[in-house]
Amino acid sequence: MIEDLGYPKSLIAVEKPIDSLPHSNIKTNRRADVICFSKNRSEELYPLLLIECKAVPISEDVFRQVEGYNTVVKAFFFTVVNQTEIFTCWLNEQKERKTINYLPTYQQLIKAAYG
């Protein structure tokens, strides 16, 4: 991610407690496997990408689980990955999930999120 796709190491958090996010208003002991941050238009750090790492096959239940986490994290994108599969997702204006089967570069996500 860092070398090949340009994700800044300083903006990646591993095993980040979800309730430690500044915009989180819930108490939970859940942790996000990986969150990649960016600066939003106000120059504040904001979750750009939530990544869930699984050791099992990726199913619709896994997607729903990560979508649930993301209602709190509020990342623009979320990725589900296991040893053989990777899916990056986002919700369109109609709140329908759109999915691609790779991880875009950091700059591609920034451009998609902020225009």
Secondary structure as UniProt FT lines:
FT   HELIX           2..5
FT   HELIX           9..11
FT   STRAND          12..17
FT   HELIX           18..20
FT   TURN            22..23
FT   STRAND          31..39
FT   TURN            41..42
FT   STRAND          45..53
FT   HELIX           60..73
FT   STRAND          77..81
FT   STRAND          86..91
FT   TURN            93..94
FT   STRAND          97..100
FT   HELIX           106..114
//
